[in-house]
Amino acid sequence: MGRRKVAIFLAVLGVAALLAIVLQAPVHALMGEPLAQLWLLVDSFPQRLIWIVLAVLGFGIAFSFSRGPHNEDSEPAHGRLPARTQIERITELIELGETSIWARDVLGRRLCDTAAGLHALQQGIGQDEARDEIRAGRWPLNPSLVRVFHPQETGRSGEYAEDLACALDALERYVQEGQL
């Protein structure tokens, strides 16, 4: 265990001990008499009845926990496919981008958000203001970035992968050098 975890454990233990000392008298005053009466009531029953009730409760609780979560619709865990990673999703979008304007639009919005964040950091402006500059066409002036950010405005369908590669290179240069 790390020192931090030990310190937190000791602090919680100390607070619990302090609360136990401080609250002992009020809890005893409130609960002492009712608990004593409950004990006398339970003690008046035959011991076999008490043990039978406790055994039935114990078996019922053990049986309910042994069954585990019950879901009829779920398929076995070994038959499930693993969740797709972000890289797999982006790769699929890039492949679809050659033919699908929807995929281009999704990629364009994601890159636009990334570029707006970079531009906001570089210029010291708000991210919303940077997005407005991109939407208005004031920034960036790089044609491949504009074609990727606004795919519905382009007429070049067969060169999307090339435009995307040029746009990513331009953004990388912007991160490293501060200029497009």
Secondary structure, 3 states (H helix, E strand, C coil): CCHHHHHHHHHHHHHHHHHHHHHHHHHHHHHHHHHHHHHHHHHHCCHHHHHHHHHHHHHHHHHHHHCCCCCCCCCCHHHCCCCCCHHHHHHHHHHHHCCCHHHHHHHHHHHHHHHHHHHHHHHCCCHHHHHHHHHHCCCCCCHHHHHHHCHHHCCCCCCHHHHHHHHHHHHHHHHHHCCC
